[in-house]
Amino acid sequence: MQQIREVVASEFDAVNTLIIEQLHSDVDLVENIGHYIVDAGGKRLRPLLALLSAGACGGINDKHIQLAAVIEFIHTATLLHDDVVDVSALRRGRPTANDKWGSAPSVLVGDFIYSRAFQMLVSIGDMGVMGLLSDTTNTIAEGEVLQLVRAGNADGDREQYFSVIQNKTAVLFAAACCGAALLSDQRNYADTLYEYGMNLGMAFQLIDDVLDYEGNPEETGKNIGDDLNEGKATLPLIYAMENGSQSESDLIRQAITEKSAANLNQVVEIVRSTGALDYTRNVAREYSGDALTALVPLKASKYHQALLDLSKLALSRSK
């Protein structure tokens, strides 16, 4: 990942500087929570995608820097709201904002960051990008609601699962890539990069769901079994219920319905013994392959190569 970031190192630094500048508020609590979330680090994968896509389309300018910051703000706001809805206590290896300050401040600061993102979008002044990101933000909100409705439902099928991860996660990856092409006036590449981002986002989330059952909490920044505590029927659990014994399936169904990780060790063993994690990795590999295929029309460049490398890296990450 470090080698990929080096391709856009100076522009990435400019994005980070802009993020800090745009977090300014006369209300101390807004800045405190905003900085707490942003300073936690994270992969900053979405703004990185915007920069690399811009480079692949001919070059990176100030508007691309602004777009990358907007993308990160939208993502940050969703994290704040997510942690409140999920009652999460840990993110990126430290207490969540809602655990530290409470739910109400977290929701309101999330709203501030959303609105700041759209103020920045107005300053960019591209109607196509504004339309893309307003639609994307609306889709993310629908994905959040769909996931909330499905929480504790062990009867969810794969179609519902893929709909949730596409709306919640992959669509912002796609918007980051496509938005960069639109700002470069490379509309012939916009659909190509949208498809790339969507497939990369799907692969990324699938591996995230694998790591929930075999990741190292010190690396992932969250506890093993968090999804189970939140009643999320992710693909590893769906596959395990389909391929385990009746008693194994019943145990997982009970855990999802009760939103309980009380039997986490048994659930993890079932998920592993049924081959659910390997299966989920294979599905992620298919999406990663589709992402690579989508990049074929782009001209060869260091940015194009970095996008290819990112698609492969999504499968081997440990956090």
Number of C-alpha atoms within 10 A of each C-alpha: 13 7 10 17 18 12 18 19 15 10 21 20 12 16 24 19 12 16 22 15 10 19 18 15 13 7 8 10 14 20 17 16 22 27 15 13 19 17 11 13 9 13 10 18 17 22 27 28 27 30 30 27 30 29 22 27 26 15 14 20 15 12 19 28 24 22 25 31 29 28 26 25 26 23 22 19 23 22 19 26 22 17 20 20 16 15 15 20 18 18 19 17 15 14 15 24 27 23 16 13 14 12 17 12 17 27 22 15 21 25 17 17 25 20 15 18 23 17 13 16 22 13 10 17 12 14 12 12 22 16 11 17 24 14 14 21 20 12 19 24 15 15 20 21 15 17 22 17 10 18 22 23 19 23 13 15 14 14 8 15 18 17 14 23 22 22 23 25 21 26 26 27 30 28 27 34 31 30 30 34 28 22 22 22 13 16 16 13 22 23 17 21 32 25 25 28 31 27 26 31 28 28 30 25 19 26 24 18 21 23 21 22 24 15 20 15 18 12 11 19 17 22 19 20 23 20 20 27 22 22 26 24 29 25 21 26 28 22 21 24 25 14 17 18 13 10 10 20 21 14 17 28 21 17 24 25 20 18 19 19 20 13 14 18 13 14 22 21 12 23 26 16 13 20 15 24 25 14 16 21 19 16 17 24 22 15 23 28 18 18 28 20 14 19 21 12 11 15 13 11 13 15 23 20 16 22 25 20 15 19 24 18 14 23 20 11 14 16 19
